[in-house]
């Protein structure tokens, strides 16, 4: 888990300079900054900040043992970051697209490895992430102005949930064959 925090800190330090240069608002917060924030400040950093902030929160919660909640924020981050990338297809590939890919690998690998061990919890966590997203503004990428983009991203999550529901036994068997835990 320390590996996740260290990788996040390095990635966010690299991405922070690029993000600050591209956005007047929407700064990327570091794990150290997150640790100093109260609940209201964290929510403000999420709804007003760069979508990488969701990954920072996800990694922090997961490394502290609050794994289910960490996975929820990972999925909220995916919703918002994927929408941002789809709404801005001409972004420099070495900037936000590269940061997203790095976060998906470094943060996503252990979180997905964990949540895949309980397919029912996986689907419920996706539902919880969508519910939070639906109930909160995104001041980084306006949801009203980007309804079609968000609909496409959410449709992808619906497809993932359907795949999980249709393949529970196969997922369990594949995990078992790969030496992964099923809960």
Secondary structure, 3 states (H helix, E strand, C coil): CHHHHHHHHHHHHHHHHHHHHHCCCCCCCCHHHHHCCCHHHHHHHHHHCCCHHHHHHHHHHHHCCCHHHHHHHHHHHHHHHHHHHHHCCCCCHHHHHHHHHHHHHHCHHHHHHHHCCCHHHHHHHHHHHHHHHHHCCCCCCCCCCCHHHHHHHHHHHHHHHHHHHHCHHHHHHHHHHCCCCCC
